[in-house]
Amino acid sequence: MAILLLDTKIEIQNALDTVDTITDISNASEAVITATHDYSVGDLIVIDAVVGMDQINKRVVRVKSVNTTVDFTCEDLDSTGFNAYISGGTAQKVTTMLPFNNATSFSFPEPSPNRIDVTPINKSTKVEVFGLDDAPQISIPMIADPLAPHVAEMRAASKAKTDRVFKVTLKNGYILIFNGGVAGGRGFDGSVGAAGTSSASITLSSEEQWFAS
């Protein structure tokens, strides 16, 4: 299905609920997190400070199902290859989000792998292997609006060096969620007779997730 950036909704986290304490996380095709909570299906939850299963830290997950207030299942989050849970961890529900009503485009380029030179001295041509991928970078060009609520939220996140959750909903129903550090909202470019522009840059703190709806 083609992705068309028409009627695309971009949102940034504006507030998080109180911290809930995690007591267990399963290694499963869909991770089950044990924590006393009040979550509902579809809620976005930020996970952090887990000991052992550090691959889940800084992630935003979507609630697929809940078992009363005891645990919840993370939709499509395969944790079978993650480290075993040891202890600790926090879960916080995203309570409010602000829309980007001035975005003009959205760019999420494929992360580039670091190339590591492993050429031995008996070779006459360079030998390289791929190392870790660069941290994914997302950019959102915008029509400048320094007093917009979502721009103020970006400024606050940038100054405090804290992450924010983002949700992108496409016209075809696809949903992208990610958590990351934010830069943007402080400057703008412009010229005579043209609309002023600005941009937001997000460096992902953990792997993004796509959903069909």
Buried (B, 14 or more C-beta within 10 A) or exposed (E): EEEEEEEBBBBBBBEBBEBBEBBEBBBBEBBBBBBEBEBEEEBBBBBBBBEBBEBBBBBBBBBBEBEEEEBBBBBBBEBEEBBEBEEEBBBBBBEEBBBBEBBEEBEBEEEEEEEEEEEEEEEEEEEEEEEEEEEBBBBBBBBBBEEBEBBBBBBBBBEEEEBBBBBBBBEBEBBBBBBBBBBBBEEBEEEEEEEBBBBBBBBBBBEBBEBEE
